[in-house]
Amino acid sequence: MTPTSLKNILKIHLKTFYPIEEIENFFYILMEHRLNLKRVDIALDPHFELTTDDESFFIKVLDKLKQEIPIQYIIGSTEFYGLPFYVNENVLIPRPETEELVQWLLESVDKNSKLNILDIGTGSGCIAISLAKNLPNAKVYALDVSTKALTTAQKNADLNKVNVHFLNENILTISNLPINFDIIVSNPPYVRELEKEEMKNNVLDNEPYLALFVDDKNPLIFYNRIASIAKEYLTKKGQLFFEINQYLGKETTELLKNKDFKNIELRKDIFGNDRMIKSLK
């Protein structure tokens, strides 16, 4: 088997499951993960023979892709904001939209200032770790209810050589935080049950339900609670950042107005959806 024949095999067996462009992306992800080869390397030599061990690996991956298991879970890693992250079934796979939230936050602060930052619902730690990496003088805390998620997040902090203070707490029931914060950021669960039909099977069947979904009757439960916490624990003119449900931008804005947050700004993501919101205490 050669890289060229492998690509063709993937296309033939996966075309009923994924778009061709996504299958090609799988191919390059796998080649880099397994053989440490970039696109240019393959373009220069697309017909070398794969070893028996490599062939066996790719066939096993193909079987998992047919089961619509996300490729990030199959290889156990992904990239977020230019950094490597371990991922598994205990954490959500970081999305490009969340990178935009991190970028917005970094543009909103003095990168050399001594900031206390809290990431609520940290999951893999992608937000907290990216901030710690890019804000060398910040003290970053990250909170999650899942001990398994925090185990992964700690591995990611070690991988990226940053210090993050992890807290195993339920934000809906927590009574106090250890310190006051200049910035609180959160990408909490926000997908309503009624929106399930819009989601792909590889997400529904594999990613942690607890980190994705909220009850249709109370979809802003986490935003309401986090905003209340933020009113108490943000410093004067502290900033609150949220990733939000694209269909609930108006409702989330009203929630923040009702809690007397100022300078509320709703921003769209690269796909043109209302996706993030910033406000001041």
C-alpha positions in Angstrom: 0.0 0.0 0.0 1.2 3.5 -0.9 -0.1 6.9 0.3 -1.9 7.3 -3.0 -3.6 4.0 -2.7 -4.5 4.6 1.0 -6.2 7.9 0.0 -8.2 6.1 -2.6 -9.2 3.4 -0.1 -10.4 6.0 2.3 -12.5 7.7 -0.3 -14.1 4.5 -1.5 -15.0 3.3 2.0 -16.0 6.6 3.6 -17.8 8.4 0.8 -21.2 7.5 2.2 -20.3 8.9 5.6 -18.3 12.1 4.9 -17.7 14.7 2.2 -14.7 14.1 0.0 -13.0 17.2 1.3 -13.3 15.9 4.9 -11.9 12.5 3.8 -8.9 14.1 2.2 -8.4 16.0 5.5 -8.5 12.7 7.4 -5.8 11.4 5.1 -3.4 14.2 5.8 -4.1 14.2 9.5 -3.3 10.5 9.7 -0.2 10.8 7.6 1.2 13.5 9.9 0.1 11.7 13.0 1.5 8.2 12.1 4.4 9.1 9.8 5.1 12.7 10.6 4.7 13.7 7.0 3.3 17.0 5.8 1.3 17.6 2.6 4.4 18.7 0.8 6.3 15.6 1.8 3.5 13.4 0.4 3.3 15.5 -2.8 7.0 15.0 -3.4 6.8 11.2 -2.8 3.3 9.8 -3.0 4.2 6.2 -4.0 6.5 4.9 -1.3 5.5 1.6 0.3 3.9 1.7 3.7 5.1 -0.9 6.3 2.8 -3.7 7.4 2.4 -2.1 10.8 1.4 1.2 9.2 -1.1 -0.6 6.9 -2.6 -2.3 9.9 -2.9 1.0 11.8 -4.7 2.7 8.9 -7.1 -0.1 8.4 -8.1 0.0 12.1 -8.6 3.7 11.9 -10.7 3.2 8.8 -13.0 0.9 10.7 -13.4 3.5 13.5 -14.1 6.2 11.0 -16.9 4.1 9.5 -18.4 4.0 13.0 -18.3 7.9 12.9 -15.9 8.1 15.8 -14.2 11.6 15.6 -10.7 11.4 14.2 -9.5 13.5 17.1 -10.6 10.8 19.5 -9.1 8.1 17.3 -5.6 9.6 17.3 -6.1 11.0 20.8 -5.0 14.6 20.0 -5.9 17.8 18.2 -4.6 21.4 17.8 -6.1 24.5 19.3 -4.8 28.0 19.0 -1.6 26.6 17.6 -1.0 24.3 20.6 -1.2 20.5 20.9 -4.0 19.0 23.1 -4.9 15.5 24.2 -8.6 14.7 23.7 -10.7 11.7 24.6 -14.3 10.8 25.2 -14.3 12.7 28.5 -13.8 16.1 26.9 -15.3 18.0 24.0 -13.2 18.4 20.9 -12.1 22.1 20.7 -13.8 24.1 17.9 -12.5 26.9 15.7 -15.2 29.2 17.1 -13.7 28.9 20.6 -10.3 29.9 19.1 -12.1 33.1 18.1 -13.2 33.7 21.7 -9.7 33.2 22.9 -8.4 35.7 20.3 -11.0 38.3 21.3 -10.1 38.0 24.9 -6.4 38.3 24.2 -7.1 41.4 22.1 -9.0 42.9 25.0 -6.3 42.8 27.6 -2.7 44.1 28.2 -0.7 40.9 27.6 1.9 42.0 30.1 -0.4 42.8 33.0 -0.9 40.6 36.1 -4.4 39.2 35.6 -6.4 36.7 37.6 -8.4 34.6 35.1 -11.1 32.0 35.6 -12.2 29.5 32.9 -15.5 27.9 33.9 -16.3 24.5 32.3 -12.7 24.0 31.1 -13.0 20.5 29.6 -9.8 19.8 27.9 -8.4 23.0 29.3 -8.0 24.5 25.8 -9.2 28.0 26.8 -7.3 28.2 30.1 -4.1 26.7 28.7 -4.1 28.9 25.6 -4.5 32.0 27.8 -1.8 30.9 30.2 0.5 30.3 27.3 -0.1 33.8 25.8 -0.4 35.8 29.1 2.9 35.0 30.9 2.0 37.2 33.9 -1.5 35.9 34.4 -2.6 33.6 37.1 -5.1 31.2 35.5 -7.7 29.1 37.2 -9.9 26.5 35.5 -13.0 24.9 36.9 -14.9 21.7 35.9 -17.4 19.3 37.4 -15.8 16.3 35.8 -12.8 14.8 37.4 -12.0 12.8 34.2 -12.0 16.0 32.2 -9.7 17.7 34.7 -7.3 14.7 34.5 -7.1 15.4 30.7 -6.8 19.1 31.3 -3.9 18.7 33.7 -2.1 16.5 31.1 -2.6 19.3 28.6 -1.2 21.9 30.9 1.9 19.7 31.5 2.2 19.1 27.7 2.2 22.8 27.0 4.3 23.6 30.0 2.0 26.1 31.7 0.7 26.4 35.3 -3.1 26.3 35.6 -4.9 26.0 39.0 -7.6 23.4 38.4 -10.8 23.3 40.6 -13.1 20.3 40.7 -16.4 22.1 41.4 -20.0 22.3 40.1 -20.6 25.9 39.1 -24.4 25.5 39.7 -23.8 24.7 43.3 -20.5 26.2 44.3 -20.8 28.6 47.2 -17.5 30.6 46.8 -14.4 31.1 44.7 -10.9 31.2 46.1 -10.1 34.8 44.9 -11.5 37.7 42.8 -10.9 37.7 39.1 -10.1 40.3 36.5 -11.6 38.0 33.8 -14.1 35.2 33.8 -14.5 33.2 30.6 -16.8 30.3 29.9 -17.9 28.0 27.1 -20.7 26.2 29.0 -23.2 23.7 27.8 -25.7 25.5 25.6 -27.1 23.1 23.0 -30.9 22.6 23.5 -32.4 19.2 23.1 -34.5 20.5 20.3 -31.3 21.3 18.3 -30.1 17.7 18.4 -31.3 17.1 14.8 -28.9 19.7 13.5 -25.9 17.8 14.9 -23.8 15.1 13.3 -23.8 11.5 14.6 -20.1 11.7 15.4 -20.8 14.4 17.9 -24.0 12.9 19.4 -22.6 9.4 19.7 -19.2 10.3 21.1 -18.8 13.6 22.8 -19.8 14.0 26.4 -23.5 14.8 26.8 -23.0 16.7 30.0 -20.7 19.2 28.3 -23.1 19.8 25.4 -26.7 19.9 26.3 -29.2 21.9 28.4 -32.9 21.6 29.0 -35.1 23.3 26.4 -37.0 24.9 29.3 -34.0 26.5 30.9 -31.3 26.9 28.2 -29.5 29.8 29.9 -29.1 28.1 33.3 -25.3 28.2 33.2 -25.2 31.8 31.9 -27.5 32.9 34.6 -25.4 31.3 37.3 -22.1 32.3 35.9 -23.2 35.9 35.5 -24.3 36.0 39.1 -21.0 34.6 40.2 -19.2 37.1 38.1 -21.1 40.0 39.6 -19.7 38.9 43.0 -16.2 37.8 42.1 -15.1 40.1 39.2 -13.0 43.0 40.1 -14.2 46.5 39.3 -14.5 46.8 35.5 -13.7 43.1 35.3 -14.6 41.4 32.0 -16.9 38.5 31.4 -16.6 36.5 28.2 -19.0 33.8 27.0 -19.3 31.5 24.0 -23.0 31.3 23.3 -25.8 29.4 21.5 -26.1 31.1 18.1 -29.9 31.2 18.4 -29.9 32.9 21.9 -27.8 36.0 21.3 -30.7 38.4 22.1 -31.7 36.4 25.2 -28.1 36.2 26.5 -27.7 39.9 26.0 -30.9 40.6 27.9 -29.8 38.4 30.8 -26.5 40.4 31.1 -28.4 43.7 30.9 -30.8 42.5 33.7 -27.8 41.8 35.9 -26.4 45.3 35.3 -23.4 44.4 33.1 -22.1 47.2 31.0 -20.6 47.6 27.5 -22.3 44.4 26.3 -20.9 43.4 22.9 -22.3 40.5 20.8 -20.0 39.1 18.1 -20.4 36.7 15.2 -18.0 33.8 14.4 -16.4 33.1 11.1 -19.5 31.3 10.0 -21.7 34.4 10.5 -23.4 33.1 13.6 -23.9 35.0 16.9 -21.3 33.1 18.9 -19.6 35.1 21.7 -20.4 38.0 24.0 -18.3 40.3 26.2 -19.4 42.5 29.0 -18.0 44.6 31.9 -19.0 44.5 35.5 
